[in-house]
Amino acid sequence: MKPFDAAPQSVRAVERALDILLLFTLEEPEISLAEISRRLGLSKSTVHRLVTALQKKGFVQQNPENQKYAPGMALLQLGHLVSERLDMGRIARPLMRRLEQETGETVNLSVPVDGYRVCIEKVESHQDVRQFVEIGKRLPIYCGASGKVLMAYMEPSEVDDIVRRTGLRPYTSRTLADPAALKEELAAIRRRGYATSTGERVDGASSVSAPVRDGTGRVVASLTISGPSFRFTPEKVLDFVDKLLQAANELSRALEYRRV
């Protein structure tokens, strides 16, 4: 029975640790071990074990004067990351609305997260048949234009790690599931400055995507136009690319200005 009991116990420990973090507020930024124990209905020994683990990872810190616990620097780093991405979405939205009006297709902004891609902002097409993009959902980074353009500017070691972790599982017959073929495609994306895809993750869906850079020149996001493949004719794709690259460059300049 032990192998089956271990996972639920581990999940419960994570839930309790999160419960501790959620106790901190602006009105009460420091809380004693005894108070944490009372509010969560846990023994002091259990709370001590949990806060020690949180402290080790930098999620809480202890005030040496009163022995109370407070949020640690790791939370500040995560909060800054979330704030940066929300700010990026806010800055991008007017440009994304313009792209949707110019192309009639769905426009989304994605960022890399732990070897995946995650959409953080979108403007959906008003057409009856359109591409649906879910904000916040982790999707494979190696298939689809929005992911490939992010992957194209990663360090080779990071690309190798993603290949190893995912095994490049094919989602459709068009998924680039061969590491050598994928790396050739990433090199081609770097040369031309944008990515395209047709049916790589979802049959019948196409997209074009361009890199978005921050003030240091690092690629931090991808700006993408997506929709049903029957509307992505070669002529339209060329037109989409021109408009997309212009918008991506404008967004990159806006992020550089914000950094200054």
N, C-alpha and C positions, 0 to 999 in steps of 0.2 A: 504493500500500500504506500510506502514512503515516496516512490517516484511520482505517484499521483497527487500526494498531499503537498509536495514541495512547491509546485507552481502556485496553487491558491494562497499558500502562506506568503510567498514572495510578493504576490500581487497585493495582498492585504497590507504588507509592510510598506509598500510603495504608497498605497492609499493613505495610510496613517501619516507617512512623512509629508505628503501633500496637504493633509489636514492641518498639520503643524504650520506649514508655510502660509496657509490661508487665514491663520489666526492674526497675523500681523496686519495692522491698519495704520493710517496716518495718525489717528487718534491714540493708538497704542502700538508704537513701533518696537517696544521692548516688552518681553513677557518672561516671567520666571518659570523654571521647570515645574514647580508645584502648581502654578496656575494652568500651564499646559496640561498637566496631568488631570486636574479637576475638570477642565472644560471638555476634554476629549474622553474622559472616563477611562483613562489608561493608568496603569501603575507607574510610579516614578522610575522604576528600573527600565520599563519599556520605553518611556519617553527619553530617558537618558541615553539609551542605546540608539534611538532614532536621531536625536539631535547631535550625537557624537558623529554619526555617519554623515549627516547634513553638514556639520561643521568641517569635517575632513574634506568634503567636496566644495566648500566655500559658499554653500547656500545659506548658512546661518553663521553668526559670529557671537561671541560672548563678551559682554561688558565686564571687564575685570573689577570694576568698582562695586557693582551691585549684583554681579553673577547672572544677570538676566540675558536672554537671547534676543537677537535682532537679525533682520535680513542681511545676508552676506553679499560680497561683491559679485559672486556668480549670477545672482538675480539681477544685479545692475547691468551686467553684460548682456544677459538675455533680454532684459527690458529695452536696452539700447538697440539691439538687433530688431526687435519687433517694431520699435518706434521708427527706425530707419526704413523698414519695409512699408509700413503704413504711410509714411511721408512720401516715399517713392510712388506709391499708388495714387496718392492725392495729387502729386505733381503731374503724373502721367495721364490722369483721367481726361482733361480737356483735349489732349492730343489724340487719345484713343477714341473719343467721341467724333473728332474730325475724321479720323481714319474710317470709322464705321459709316459715316455719312458719305464719304468719298467712294468707298468700295462696296457698301451694302452688305458686308460680311462681319462676322463676329471678330472682335479684337480682344486679345488678352495679354496680360503681363505676368511672366513667370520668373521664379528665382530658383537656384539650386539649393536643395536641403538634404544633406546627408546622402548624397548619391542618387537623389530623386529630383524631380522638378515639381514645383507647387505653384499654382496660379494664385496670385494675390490681388488681382484686379481684372475686371472684364467689362466690356460693353457689347451686349448681344445684338446680333443682326435683327432687323425688324421683318425680315422675310419669313414666309411660312416654313420653308425648309432651311434650317440653319444648324450650325455646329453648336452643341451644348458643351460648355466648359464649367466645371465645378470648382469654385474657389476653396482653397485649403486642402484639397485632396492630393495625396502623393501619387505621382504617376512616373512610369519609367522614363529615365532621362535619355536613353539610347535610341528610342524610336519616336518619330514625330519631329517636325522642324523646330519647335520651341525648345525641346530638350537637346537636340543635336547641336544647335547653335551655342548652347551653354557648354556642352561637353567639348566642343571644338577648341575652346580657349582655356581648357584646364591643363594642368601639368600632366605629362605622360604617365607619371606614377599614379595620379588620381584616376585617369582613364583606365589604367590597368586594374586598379582596385575595383572599379565599378564592373568591369568585365568579369572579374573573378567572382565578385559577390552575386551578381545577377545571373551569370551564365548566358546572358543575352537571350533570354527566353523569348521565342517568337510569339507575337500576338496575332499576326496574320502571315500570309505567304510572302508579303513584301517587307517584313521586318528584317533589318540587317543583323542577322544572328551570327555572322562570321566575324571574328575580331579583326582580321586583316581588311576585310571589305569595309567595316565600320571606320577603321582608322584612315583608310583612303578617302572615305566620304568626309570625315572631319577635316582632313587636310584641304580638300576641295572647298569646303565651307570657309576656311580661313582665307583661301586665295580670293574667292569672289565676295566675301563679306556678308553672306546671308545663307540661309538653309531653306530647302523645300522638302516636302514629303507628300506622298500619295498613298493612302491606305496602309501606313506602316503600323499603326496601333488599332485603328478602326477602319474596316473596309468602307470605301465610299467617301472617306473624309480626306481633304487636302489642306495644306497650310504652307505659308511662307513666314520666315522669322528672321529677325535681325538682332544683333547684339546691342545691349545698352551698357554703357560704361560709366563708372563714377569718376570723381575728380582725379584719381590716380591713374586712370586709363584701364583699370581692371574691369572685366566684363562681370556685371552683377545681376543682370536680368536679360530676358529675351522679350521682345515685342513681336506679337504674332497676329497674322490675319488667317482665319480658318473658316472652312465651309465645306459644302458638298462638292465632291470632285467634278460633277458634271458642269459646275459653274467656273471651275478653275481651268479655263482654256489657256493654251500657251500665250495668247495675246493678252489675256487678262492678268496672268501671272506676272508678265513683264511690267504691266502698268501698276500692279500691286507692289512689286518690288521697289519701283521708283518712289512711290508714296510712302512705303514702309521705311525705307532707308532715310528719307527726309525726316520723318517723325522720330525715328530712333536717334538720329543725330541731334535733333532738337531736345529730346529728353536727356541725352547724355550731357549736352551743354547746360541744361537746367540743373542737373545733379552736380556738375562741376561748379557752377555758380553758387549753389547752396553750400558746398564744401568750403568755399572761400568766405 
